[in-house]
Amino acid sequence: MKINPESPDHPYVQLAGRLRSRIKAGEIRHVLPSIMDLTEETGLSINTVRRAIKLLIDEGLVYTVPGRGTFVSPG
């Protein structure tokens, strides 16, 4: 997943948008990649990845289970 450093959108907004698109396209159906996997894949910091996931949680698109991961919300 590429994050454009030249974009006017913050990196966490870009990442949230890409994850949202993948969820809506059915590419991610159950479990999101781990924070560490997303950090390695994007080159973003852990805090930036967490902030992106928080946006998706606030939208009701995903939820977290401590110690288990982040899951796509049903429906």
PDB file with SEQRES, HELIX, SHEET and CRYST1 records, atoms N, CA, C and O in Angstrom:
SEQRES   1 A   75  MET LYS ILE ASN PRO GLU SER PRO ASP HIS PRO TYR VAL          
SEQRES   2 A   75  GLN LEU ALA GLY ARG LEU ARG SER ARG ILE LYS ALA GLY          
SEQRES   3 A   75  GLU ILE ARG HIS VAL LEU PRO SER ILE MET ASP LEU THR          
SEQRES   4 A   75  GLU GLU THR GLY LEU SER ILE ASN THR VAL ARG ARG ALA          
SEQRES   5 A   75  ILE LYS LEU LEU ILE ASP GLU GLY LEU VAL TYR THR VAL          
SEQRES   6 A   75  PRO GLY ARG GLY THR PHE VAL SER PRO GLY                      
HELIX    1 AA1 PRO A   11  LYS A   24  1                                  14    
HELIX    2 AA2 ILE A   35  THR A   42  1                                   8    
HELIX    3 AA3 ILE A   46  ASP A   58  1                                  13    
SHEET    1 AA1 2 VAL A  62  VAL A  65  0                                        
SHEET    2 AA1 2 GLY A  69  VAL A  72 -1                                        
CRYST1    1.000    1.000    1.000  90.00  90.00  90.00 P 1           1          
ATOM      1  N   MET A   1       0.851  -1.172   0.000  1.00  0.00           N  
ATOM      2  CA  MET A   1       0.000   0.000   0.000  1.00  0.00           C  
ATOM      3  C   MET A   1       0.899   1.238   0.000  1.00  0.00           C  
ATOM      4  O   MET A   1       1.716   1.428   0.901  1.00  0.00           O  
ATOM      5  N   LYS A   2       0.738   2.046  -0.993  1.00  0.00           N  
ATOM      6  CA  LYS A   2       1.562   3.244  -1.111  1.00  0.00           C  
ATOM      7  C   LYS A   2       0.867   4.439  -0.461  1.00  0.00           C  
ATOM      8  O   LYS A   2      -0.330   4.665  -0.643  1.00  0.00           O  
ATOM      9  N   ILE A   3       1.641   5.183   0.289  1.00  0.00           N  
ATOM     10  CA  ILE A   3       1.171   6.427   0.881  1.00  0.00           C  
ATOM     11  C   ILE A   3       1.929   7.548   0.175  1.00  0.00           C  
ATOM     12  O   ILE A   3       3.158   7.525   0.116  1.00  0.00           O  
ATOM     13  N   ASN A   4       1.214   8.512  -0.353  1.00  0.00           N  
ATOM     14  CA  ASN A   4       1.820   9.589  -1.120  1.00  0.00           C  
ATOM     15  C   ASN A   4       2.256  10.726  -0.198  1.00  0.00           C  
ATOM     16  O   ASN A   4       1.410  11.423   0.363  1.00  0.00           O  
ATOM     17  N   PRO A   5       3.557  10.921  -0.037  1.00  0.00           N  
ATOM     18  CA  PRO A   5       4.027  11.994   0.846  1.00  0.00           C  
ATOM     19  C   PRO A   5       3.721  13.393   0.302  1.00  0.00           C  
ATOM     20  O   PRO A   5       3.773  14.371   1.048  1.00  0.00           O  
ATOM     21  N   GLU A   6       3.405  13.493  -0.989  1.00  0.00           N  
ATOM     22  CA  GLU A   6       3.091  14.781  -1.616  1.00  0.00           C  
ATOM     23  C   GLU A   6       1.608  15.147  -1.493  1.00  0.00           C  
ATOM     24  O   GLU A   6       1.210  16.268  -1.809  1.00  0.00           O  
ATOM     25  N   SER A   7       0.804  14.198  -1.034  1.00  0.00           N  
ATOM     26  CA  SER A   7      -0.635  14.424  -0.935  1.00  0.00           C  
ATOM     27  C   SER A   7      -0.954  15.460   0.146  1.00  0.00           C  
ATOM     28  O   SER A   7      -0.275  15.514   1.171  1.00  0.00           O  
ATOM     29  N   PRO A   8      -1.983  16.281  -0.079  1.00  0.00           N  
ATOM     30  CA  PRO A   8      -2.407  17.209   0.971  1.00  0.00           C  
ATOM     31  C   PRO A   8      -3.069  16.487   2.150  1.00  0.00           C  
ATOM     32  O   PRO A   8      -3.184  17.052   3.237  1.00  0.00           O  
ATOM     33  N   ASP A   9      -3.506  15.233   1.935  1.00  0.00           N  
ATOM     34  CA  ASP A   9      -4.113  14.453   3.015  1.00  0.00           C  
ATOM     35  C   ASP A   9      -3.031  13.879   3.912  1.00  0.00           C  
ATOM     36  O   ASP A   9      -1.981  13.448   3.435  1.00  0.00           O  
ATOM     37  N   HIS A  10      -3.290  13.873   5.207  1.00  0.00           N  
ATOM     38  CA  HIS A  10      -2.353  13.286   6.161  1.00  0.00           C  
ATOM     39  C   HIS A  10      -2.191  11.798   5.860  1.00  0.00           C  
ATOM     40  O   HIS A  10      -3.114  11.166   5.347  1.00  0.00           O  
ATOM     41  N   PRO A  11      -1.026  11.237   6.176  1.00  0.00           N  
ATOM     42  CA  PRO A  11      -0.810   9.805   5.918  1.00  0.00           C  
ATOM     43  C   PRO A  11      -1.855   8.901   6.569  1.00  0.00           C  
ATOM     44  O   PRO A  11      -2.266   7.909   5.967  1.00  0.00           O  
ATOM     45  N   TYR A  12      -2.290   9.224   7.786  1.00  0.00           N  
ATOM     46  CA  TYR A  12      -3.283   8.363   8.443  1.00  0.00           C  
ATOM     47  C   TYR A  12      -4.619   8.404   7.710  1.00  0.00           C  
ATOM     48  O   TYR A  12      -5.336   7.404   7.682  1.00  0.00           O  
ATOM     49  N   VAL A  13      -4.964   9.541   7.118  1.00  0.00           N  
ATOM     50  CA  VAL A  13      -6.199   9.668   6.346  1.00  0.00           C  
ATOM     51  C   VAL A  13      -6.080   8.841   5.060  1.00  0.00           C  
ATOM     52  O   VAL A  13      -7.034   8.176   4.654  1.00  0.00           O  
ATOM     53  N   GLN A  14      -4.916   8.886   4.430  1.00  0.00           N  
ATOM     54  CA  GLN A  14      -4.687   8.090   3.221  1.00  0.00           C  
ATOM     55  C   GLN A  14      -4.795   6.599   3.526  1.00  0.00           C  
ATOM     56  O   GLN A  14      -5.440   5.852   2.789  1.00  0.00           O  
ATOM     57  N   LEU A  15      -4.156   6.168   4.625  1.00  0.00           N  
ATOM     58  CA  LEU A  15      -4.194   4.750   4.988  1.00  0.00           C  
ATOM     59  C   LEU A  15      -5.622   4.323   5.312  1.00  0.00           C  
ATOM     60  O   LEU A  15      -6.066   3.267   4.862  1.00  0.00           O  
ATOM     61  N   ALA A  16      -6.332   5.116   6.073  1.00  0.00           N  
ATOM     62  CA  ALA A  16      -7.721   4.780   6.397  1.00  0.00           C  
ATOM     63  C   ALA A  16      -8.545   4.661   5.115  1.00  0.00           C  
ATOM     64  O   ALA A  16      -9.371   3.757   4.995  1.00  0.00           O  
ATOM     65  N   GLY A  17      -8.330   5.553   4.170  1.00  0.00           N  
ATOM     66  CA  GLY A  17      -9.049   5.503   2.911  1.00  0.00           C  
ATOM     67  C   GLY A  17      -8.750   4.244   2.121  1.00  0.00           C  
ATOM     68  O   GLY A  17      -9.651   3.648   1.530  1.00  0.00           O  
ATOM     69  N   ARG A  18      -7.491   3.838   2.108  1.00  0.00           N  
ATOM     70  CA  ARG A  18      -7.123   2.621   1.378  1.00  0.00           C  
ATOM     71  C   ARG A  18      -7.707   1.375   2.051  1.00  0.00           C  
ATOM     72  O   ARG A  18      -8.192   0.466   1.376  1.00  0.00           O  
ATOM     73  N   LEU A  19      -7.655   1.341   3.374  1.00  0.00           N  
ATOM     74  CA  LEU A  19      -8.247   0.204   4.087  1.00  0.00           C  
ATOM     75  C   LEU A  19      -9.759   0.176   3.884  1.00  0.00           C  
ATOM     76  O   LEU A  19     -10.336  -0.889   3.662  1.00  0.00           O  
ATOM     77  N   ARG A  20     -10.400   1.337   3.957  1.00  0.00           N  
ATOM     78  CA  ARG A  20     -11.849   1.444   3.743  1.00  0.00           C  
ATOM     79  C   ARG A  20     -12.214   0.907   2.359  1.00  0.00           C  
ATOM     80  O   ARG A  20     -13.169   0.143   2.216  1.00  0.00           O  
ATOM     81  N   SER A  21     -11.457   1.305   1.356  1.00  0.00           N  
ATOM     82  CA  SER A  21     -11.713   0.845  -0.019  1.00  0.00           C  
ATOM     83  C   SER A  21     -11.565  -0.661  -0.141  1.00  0.00           C  
ATOM     84  O   SER A  21     -12.372  -1.319  -0.797  1.00  0.00           O  
ATOM     85  N   ARG A  22     -10.533  -1.206   0.492  1.00  0.00           N  
ATOM     86  CA  ARG A  22     -10.312  -2.652   0.435  1.00  0.00           C  
ATOM     87  C   ARG A  22     -11.424  -3.414   1.152  1.00  0.00           C  
ATOM     88  O   ARG A  22     -11.819  -4.496   0.717  1.00  0.00           O  
ATOM     89  N   ILE A  23     -11.926  -2.851   2.245  1.00  0.00           N  
ATOM     90  CA  ILE A  23     -13.040  -3.489   2.961  1.00  0.00           C  
ATOM     91  C   ILE A  23     -14.293  -3.461   2.096  1.00  0.00           C  
ATOM     92  O   ILE A  23     -14.972  -4.477   1.943  1.00  0.00           O  
ATOM     93  N   LYS A  24     -14.599  -2.296   1.530  1.00  0.00           N  
ATOM     94  CA  LYS A  24     -15.816  -2.163   0.723  1.00  0.00           C  
ATOM     95  C   LYS A  24     -15.749  -2.981  -0.554  1.00  0.00           C  
ATOM     96  O   LYS A  24     -16.783  -3.402  -1.072  1.00  0.00           O  
ATOM     97  N   ALA A  25     -14.535  -3.214  -1.074  1.00  0.00           N  
ATOM     98  CA  ALA A  25     -14.368  -4.032  -2.282  1.00  0.00           C  
ATOM     99  C   ALA A  25     -14.375  -5.526  -1.962  1.00  0.00           C  
ATOM    100  O   ALA A  25     -14.362  -6.357  -2.871  1.00  0.00           O  
ATOM    101  N   GLY A  26     -14.395  -5.869  -0.670  1.00  0.00           N  
ATOM    102  CA  GLY A  26     -14.412  -7.274  -0.270  1.00  0.00           C  
ATOM    103  C   GLY A  26     -13.039  -7.906  -0.213  1.00  0.00           C  
ATOM    104  O   GLY A  26     -12.927  -9.117  -0.020  1.00  0.00           O  
ATOM    105  N   GLU A  27     -11.987  -7.112  -0.378  1.00  0.00           N  
ATOM    106  CA  GLU A  27     -10.620  -7.638  -0.296  1.00  0.00           C  
ATOM    107  C   GLU A  27     -10.257  -7.999   1.142  1.00  0.00           C  
ATOM    108  O   GLU A  27      -9.520  -8.955   1.384  1.00  0.00           O  
ATOM    109  N   ILE A  28     -10.776  -7.235   2.082  1.00  0.00           N  
ATOM    110  CA  ILE A  28     -10.602  -7.543   3.504  1.00  0.00           C  
ATOM    111  C   ILE A  28     -11.994  -7.856   4.017  1.00  0.00           C  
ATOM    112  O   ILE A  28     -12.867  -6.988   4.032  1.00  0.00           O  
ATOM    113  N   ARG A  29     -12.204  -9.102   4.439  1.00  0.00           N  
ATOM    114  CA  ARG A  29     -13.550  -9.511   4.843  1.00  0.00           C  
ATOM    115  C   ARG A  29     -13.714  -9.733   6.331  1.00  0.00           C  
ATOM    116  O   ARG A  29     -14.804  -9.531   6.867  1.00  0.00           O  
ATOM    117  N   HIS A  30     -12.666 -10.139   7.002  1.00  0.00           N  
ATOM    118  CA  HIS A  30     -12.807 -10.490   8.412  1.00  0.00           C  
ATOM    119  C   HIS A  30     -11.834  -9.732   9.300  1.00  0.00           C  
ATOM    120  O   HIS A  30     -12.249  -8.963  10.167  1.00  0.00           O  
ATOM    121  N   VAL A  31     -10.540  -9.946   9.086  1.00  0.00           N  
ATOM    122  CA  VAL A  31      -9.521  -9.387   9.968  1.00  0.00           C  
ATOM    123  C   VAL A  31      -8.604  -8.462   9.184  1.00  0.00           C  
ATOM    124  O   VAL A  31      -8.121  -8.819   8.110  1.00  0.00           O  
ATOM    125  N   LEU A  32      -8.365  -7.274   9.724  1.00  0.00           N  
ATOM    126  CA  LEU A  32      -7.398  -6.369   9.116  1.00  0.00           C  
ATOM    127  C   LEU A  32      -5.991  -6.898   9.375  1.00  0.00           C  
ATOM    128  O   LEU A  32      -5.769  -7.617  10.350  1.00  0.00           O  
ATOM    129  N   PRO A  33      -5.043  -6.550   8.514  1.00  0.00           N  
ATOM    130  CA  PRO A  33      -3.657  -6.891   8.815  1.00  0.00           C  
ATOM    131  C   PRO A  33      -3.272  -6.272  10.164  1.00  0.00           C  
ATOM    132  O   PRO A  33      -3.843  -5.261  10.572  1.00  0.00           O  
ATOM    133  N   SER A  34      -2.325  -6.868  10.836  1.00  0.00           N  
ATOM    134  CA  SER A  34      -1.909  -6.359  12.143  1.00  0.00           C  
ATOM    135  C   SER A  34      -1.283  -4.975  12.006  1.00  0.00           C  
ATOM    136  O   SER A  34      -0.858  -4.575  10.922  1.00  0.00           O  
ATOM    137  N   ILE A  35      -1.235  -4.262  13.109  1.00  0.00           N  
ATOM    138  CA  ILE A  35      -0.608  -2.940  13.120  1.00  0.00           C  
ATOM    139  C   ILE A  35       0.842  -3.052  12.673  1.00  0.00           C  
ATOM    140  O   ILE A  35       1.320  -2.216  11.906  1.00  0.00           O  
ATOM    141  N   MET A  36       1.537  -4.064  13.137  1.00  0.00           N  
ATOM    142  CA  MET A  36       2.941  -4.246  12.746  1.00  0.00           C  
ATOM    143  C   MET A  36       3.052  -4.531  11.246  1.00  0.00           C  
ATOM    144  O   MET A  36       3.949  -4.002  10.590  1.00  0.00           O  
ATOM    145  N   ASP A  37       2.166  -5.349  10.695  1.00  0.00           N  
ATOM    146  CA  ASP A  37       2.187  -5.624   9.257  1.00  0.00           C  
ATOM    147  C   ASP A  37       1.917  -4.356   8.455  1.00  0.00           C  
ATOM    148  O   ASP A  37       2.580  -4.102   7.449  1.00  0.00           O  
ATOM    149  N   LEU A  38       0.950  -3.564   8.894  1.00  0.00           N  
ATOM    150  CA  LEU A  38       0.645  -2.313   8.198  1.00  0.00           C  
ATOM    151  C   LEU A  38       1.803  -1.325   8.312  1.00  0.00           C  
ATOM    152  O   LEU A  38       2.087  -0.585   7.370  1.00  0.00           O  
ATOM    153  N   THR A  39       2.467  -1.314   9.462  1.00  0.00           N  
ATOM    154  CA  THR A  39       3.624  -0.444   9.652  1.00  0.00           C  
ATOM    155  C   THR A  39       4.730  -0.819   8.674  1.00  0.00           C  
ATOM    156  O   THR A  39       5.323   0.048   8.032  1.00  0.00           O  
ATOM    157  N   GLU A  40       5.002  -2.114   8.566  1.00  0.00           N  
ATOM    158  CA  GLU A  40       6.046  -2.578   7.652  1.00  0.00           C  
ATOM    159  C   GLU A  40       5.649  -2.332   6.195  1.00  0.00           C  
ATOM    160  O   GLU A  40       6.480  -1.912   5.389  1.00  0.00           O  
ATOM    161  N   GLU A  41       4.402  -2.586   5.861  1.00  0.00           N  
ATOM    162  CA  GLU A  41       3.931  -2.461   4.483  1.00  0.00           C  
ATOM    163  C   GLU A  41       3.929  -1.012   3.995  1.00  0.00           C  
ATOM    164  O   GLU A  41       4.229  -0.745   2.831  1.00  0.00           O  
ATOM    165  N   THR A  42       3.592  -0.083   4.885  1.00  0.00           N  
ATOM    166  CA  THR A  42       3.445   1.314   4.480  1.00  0.00           C  
ATOM    167  C   THR A  42       4.652   2.183   4.811  1.00  0.00           C  
ATOM    168  O   THR A  42       4.853   3.233   4.201  1.00  0.00           O  
ATOM    169  N   GLY A  43       5.451   1.746   5.773  1.00  0.00           N  
ATOM    170  CA  GLY A  43       6.570   2.571   6.218  1.00  0.00           C  
ATOM    171  C   GLY A  43       6.146   3.664   7.186  1.00  0.00           C  
ATOM    172  O   GLY A  43       6.943   4.537   7.531  1.00  0.00           O  
ATOM    173  N   LEU A  44       4.895   3.619   7.624  1.00  0.00           N  
ATOM    174  CA  LEU A  44       4.382   4.609   8.572  1.00  0.00           C  
ATOM    175  C   LEU A  44       4.699   4.188  10.000  1.00  0.00           C  
ATOM    176  O   LEU A  44       5.009   3.024  10.254  1.00  0.00           O  
ATOM    177  N   SER A  45       4.621   5.121  10.919  1.00  0.00           N  
ATOM    178  CA  SER A  45       4.850   4.809  12.326  1.00  0.00           C  
ATOM    179  C   SER A  45       3.653   4.056  12.906  1.00  0.00           C  
ATOM    180  O   SER A  45       2.553   4.083  12.355  1.00  0.00           O  
ATOM    181  N   ILE A  46       3.893   3.396  14.012  1.00  0.00           N  
ATOM    182  CA  ILE A  46       2.823   2.670  14.695  1.00  0.00           C  
ATOM    183  C   ILE A  46       1.691   3.625  15.072  1.00  0.00           C  
ATOM    184  O   ILE A  46       0.516   3.291  14.912  1.00  0.00           O  
ATOM    185  N   ASN A  47       2.041   4.809  15.570  1.00  0.00           N  
ATOM    186  CA  ASN A  47       1.008   5.766  15.979  1.00  0.00           C  
ATOM    187  C   ASN A  47       0.163   6.238  14.802  1.00  0.00           C  
ATOM    188  O   ASN A  47      -1.038   6.461  14.952  1.00  0.00           O  
ATOM    189  N   THR A  48       0.779   6.391  13.635  1.00  0.00           N  
ATOM    190  CA  THR A  48       0.035   6.800  12.441  1.00  0.00           C  
ATOM    191  C   THR A  48      -0.933   5.703  12.024  1.00  0.00           C  
ATOM    192  O   THR A  48      -2.077   5.987  11.669  1.00  0.00           O  
ATOM    193  N   VAL A  49      -0.488   4.456  12.064  1.00  0.00           N  
ATOM    194  CA  VAL A  49      -1.347   3.324  11.716  1.00  0.00           C  
ATOM    195  C   VAL A  49      -2.501   3.224  12.717  1.00  0.00           C  
ATOM    196  O   VAL A  49      -3.646   2.999  12.326  1.00  0.00           O  
ATOM    197  N   ARG A  50      -2.201   3.388  13.992  1.00  0.00           N  
ATOM    198  CA  ARG A  50      -3.256   3.342  15.012  1.00  0.00           C  
ATOM    199  C   ARG A  50      -4.289   4.442  14.790  1.00  0.00           C  
ATOM    200  O   ARG A  50      -5.488   4.231  14.970  1.00  0.00           O  
ATOM    201  N   ARG A  51      -3.809   5.610  14.400  1.00  0.00           N  
ATOM    202  CA  ARG A  51      -4.718   6.735  14.161  1.00  0.00           C  
ATOM    203  C   ARG A  51      -5.645   6.430  12.980  1.00  0.00           C  
ATOM    204  O   ARG A  51      -6.827   6.770  13.016  1.00  0.00           O  
ATOM    205  N   ALA A  52      -5.111   5.791  11.939  1.00  0.00           N  
ATOM    206  CA  ALA A  52      -5.926   5.403  10.780  1.00  0.00           C  
ATOM    207  C   ALA A  52      -6.998   4.398  11.197  1.00  0.00           C  
ATOM    208  O   ALA A  52      -8.157   4.514  10.797  1.00  0.00           O  
ATOM    209  N   ILE A  53      -6.605   3.418  11.998  1.00  0.00           N  
ATOM    210  CA  ILE A  53      -7.565   2.410  12.460  1.00  0.00           C  
ATOM    211  C   ILE A  53      -8.626   3.057  13.340  1.00  0.00           C  
ATOM    212  O   ILE A  53      -9.797   2.683  13.277  1.00  0.00           O  
ATOM    213  N   LYS A  54      -8.227   4.024  14.160  1.00  0.00           N  
ATOM    214  CA  LYS A  54      -9.191   4.726  15.014  1.00  0.00           C  
ATOM    215  C   LYS A  54     -10.248   5.429  14.171  1.00  0.00           C  
ATOM    216  O   LYS A  54     -11.421   5.452  14.546  1.00  0.00           O  
ATOM    217  N   LEU A  55      -9.850   6.002  13.038  1.00  0.00           N  
ATOM    218  CA  LEU A  55     -10.840   6.617  12.139  1.00  0.00           C  
ATOM    219  C   LEU A  55     -11.881   5.596  11.695  1.00  0.00           C  
ATOM    220  O   LEU A  55     -13.078   5.882  11.680  1.00  0.00           O  
ATOM    221  N   LEU A  56     -11.414   4.403  11.335  1.00  0.00           N  
ATOM    222  CA  LEU A  56     -12.326   3.354  10.875  1.00  0.00           C  
ATOM    223  C   LEU A  56     -13.209   2.849  12.011  1.00  0.00           C  
ATOM    224  O   LEU A  56     -14.370   2.505  11.789  1.00  0.00           O  
ATOM    225  N   ILE A  57     -12.667   2.803  13.217  1.00  0.00           N  
ATOM    226  CA  ILE A  57     -13.466   2.415  14.395  1.00  0.00           C  
ATOM    227  C   ILE A  57     -14.547   3.465  14.635  1.00  0.00           C  
ATOM    228  O   ILE A  57     -15.705   3.124  14.876  1.00  0.00           O  
ATOM    229  N   ASP A  58     -14.172   4.730  14.571  1.00  0.00           N  
ATOM    230  CA  ASP A  58     -15.135   5.821  14.795  1.00  0.00           C  
ATOM    231  C   ASP A  58     -16.253   5.798  13.758  1.00  0.00           C  
ATOM    232  O   ASP A  58     -17.375   6.212  14.047  1.00  0.00           O  
ATOM    233  N   GLU A  59     -15.954   5.319  12.559  1.00  0.00           N  
ATOM    234  CA  GLU A  59     -16.968   5.203  11.505  1.00  0.00           C  
ATOM    235  C   GLU A  59     -17.838   3.963  11.683  1.00  0.00           C  
ATOM    236  O   GLU A  59     -18.860   3.815  11.013  1.00  0.00           O  
ATOM    237  N   GLY A  60     -17.428   3.063  12.595  1.00  0.00           N  
ATOM    238  CA  GLY A  60     -18.180   1.828  12.805  1.00  0.00           C  
ATOM    239  C   GLY A  60     -17.855   0.746  11.783  1.00  0.00           C  
ATOM    240  O   GLY A  60     -18.543  -0.272  11.717  1.00  0.00           O  
ATOM    241  N   LEU A  61     -16.820   0.958  10.993  1.00  0.00           N  
ATOM    242  CA  LEU A  61     -16.457   0.010   9.946  1.00  0.00           C  
ATOM    243  C   LEU A  61     -15.696  -1.189  10.500  1.00  0.00           C  
ATOM    244  O   LEU A  61     -15.805  -2.297   9.977  1.00  0.00           O  
ATOM    245  N   VAL A  62     -14.927  -0.963  11.559  1.00  0.00           N  
ATOM    246  CA  VAL A  62     -14.158  -2.037  12.194  1.00  0.00           C  
ATOM    247  C   VAL A  62     -14.251  -1.908  13.704  1.00  0.00           C  
ATOM    248  O   VAL A  62     -14.679  -0.880  14.229  1.00  0.00           O  
ATOM    249  N   TYR A  63     -13.847  -2.963  14.393  1.00  0.00           N  
ATOM    250  CA  TYR A  63     -13.768  -2.942  15.856  1.00  0.00           C  
ATOM    251  C   TYR A  63     -12.546  -3.752  16.265  1.00  0.00           C  
ATOM    252  O   TYR A  63     -12.073  -4.606  15.515  1.00  0.00           O  
ATOM    253  N   THR A  64     -12.048  -3.477  17.451  1.00  0.00           N  
ATOM    254  CA  THR A  64     -10.875  -4.206  17.935  1.00  0.00           C  
ATOM    255  C   THR A  64     -11.243  -5.106  19.096  1.00  0.00           C  
ATOM    256  O   THR A  64     -12.149  -4.816  19.878  1.00  0.00           O  
ATOM    257  N   VAL A  65     -10.518  -6.201  19.183  1.00  0.00           N  
ATOM    258  CA  VAL A  65     -10.596  -7.104  20.323  1.00  0.00           C  
ATOM    259  C   VAL A  65      -9.172  -7.157  20.872  1.00  0.00           C  
ATOM    260  O   VAL A  65      -8.277  -7.706  20.230  1.00  0.00           O  
ATOM    261  N   PRO A  66      -8.961  -6.581  22.072  1.00  0.00           N  
ATOM    262  CA  PRO A  66      -7.606  -6.557  22.612  1.00  0.00           C  
ATOM    263  C   PRO A  66      -6.942  -7.930  22.616  1.00  0.00           C  
ATOM    264  O   PRO A  66      -7.521  -8.921  23.063  1.00  0.00           O  
ATOM    265  N   GLY A  67      -5.728  -7.962  22.112  1.00  0.00           N  
ATOM    266  CA  GLY A  67      -4.978  -9.208  22.069  1.00  0.00           C  
ATOM    267  C   GLY A  67      -5.319 -10.107  20.896  1.00  0.00           C  
ATOM    268  O   GLY A  67      -4.658 -11.123  20.679  1.00  0.00           O  
ATOM    269  N   ARG A  68      -6.341  -9.747  20.142  1.00  0.00           N  
ATOM    270  CA  ARG A  68      -6.772 -10.602  19.011  1.00  0.00           C  
ATOM    271  C   ARG A  68      -6.638  -9.887  17.669  1.00  0.00           C  
ATOM    272  O   ARG A  68      -6.251 -10.515  16.684  1.00  0.00           O  
ATOM    273  N   GLY A  69      -6.947  -8.594  17.604  1.00  0.00           N  
ATOM    274  CA  GLY A  69      -6.829  -7.893  16.339  1.00  0.00           C  
ATOM    275  C   GLY A  69      -7.975  -6.947  16.077  1.00  0.00           C  
ATOM    276  O   GLY A  69      -8.796  -6.653  16.946  1.00  0.00           O  
ATOM    277  N   THR A  70      -7.996  -6.480  14.833  1.00  0.00           N  
ATOM    278  CA  THR A  70      -9.034  -5.562  14.376  1.00  0.00           C  
ATOM    279  C   THR A  70      -9.862  -6.272  13.325  1.00  0.00           C  
ATOM    280  O   THR A  70      -9.328  -6.830  12.367  1.00  0.00           O  
ATOM    281  N   PHE A  71     -11.169  -6.244  13.516  1.00  0.00           N  
ATOM    282  CA  PHE A  71     -12.091  -7.008  12.689  1.00  0.00           C  
ATOM    283  C   PHE A  71     -13.058  -6.095  11.951  1.00  0.00           C  
ATOM    284  O   PHE A  71     -13.408  -5.018  12.434  1.00  0.00           O  
ATOM    285  N   VAL A  72     -13.481  -6.540  10.779  1.00  0.00           N  
ATOM    286  CA  VAL A  72     -14.493  -5.829  10.005  1.00  0.00           C  
ATOM    287  C   VAL A  72     -15.833  -6.016  10.710  1.00  0.00           C  
ATOM    288  O   VAL A  72     -16.211  -7.135  11.056  1.00  0.00           O  
ATOM    289  N   SER A  73     -16.541  -4.918  10.918  1.00  0.00           N  
ATOM    290  CA  SER A  73     -17.844  -4.982  11.570  1.00  0.00           C  
ATOM    291  C   SER A  73     -18.844  -5.713  10.677  1.00  0.00           C  
ATOM    292  O   SER A  73     -18.809  -5.568   9.455  1.00  0.00           O  
ATOM    293  N   PRO A  74     -19.725  -6.488  11.278  1.00  0.00           N  
ATOM    294  CA  PRO A  74     -20.745  -7.175  10.473  1.00  0.00           C  
ATOM    295  C   PRO A  74     -21.710  -6.162   9.855  1.00  0.00           C  
ATOM    296  O   PRO A  74     -21.990  -5.107  10.424  1.00  0.00           O  
ATOM    297  N   GLY A  75     -22.202  -6.519   8.679  1.00  0.00           N  
ATOM    298  CA  GLY A  75     -23.207  -5.669   8.051  1.00  0.00           C  
ATOM    299  C   GLY A  75     -22.617  -4.719   7.164  1.00  0.00           C  
ATOM    300  O   GLY A  75     -23.327  -3.923   6.550  1.00  0.00           O  
TER     301      GLY A  75                                                      
END                                                                             
